[in-house]
Amino acid sequence: MTGSDPVVRRMSITRREFIRTLPDALGTAEFVVCGDRFTVAAYGRTVEIAFVEEVALQIASLTLPFARIELSFDGYDAGQIAAFMRRFDLYFQRGGG
């Protein structure tokens, strides 16, 4: 899928937490970091992930960090993107309740 719109997630997460979880979410520690961009290339396919820090949410004395995560896929079909996102979302999901 070249040139398609990126998959976007808004997460309550710091850059440090994101980087710590990313290898498990990707299933590999093999990725290139350039600032707030992370690139994973394997088997002729590429995923580019942008971490865009957003304004933190303030609720009374609680401050929650927020980031916009943009994932751009090259060489992936729709099924491969869906499988990638299932794993990615699973590793970044937060419990609540």
Secondary structure, 3 states (H helix, E strand, C coil): CCCCCCEEEEECCCHHHHHHHHHHHHCCCCCEEECCEEEEEECCEEEEEEEEEEEEEEECCEEEEEEEEEEEEECCCHHHHHHHHHHHHHHHCCCCC
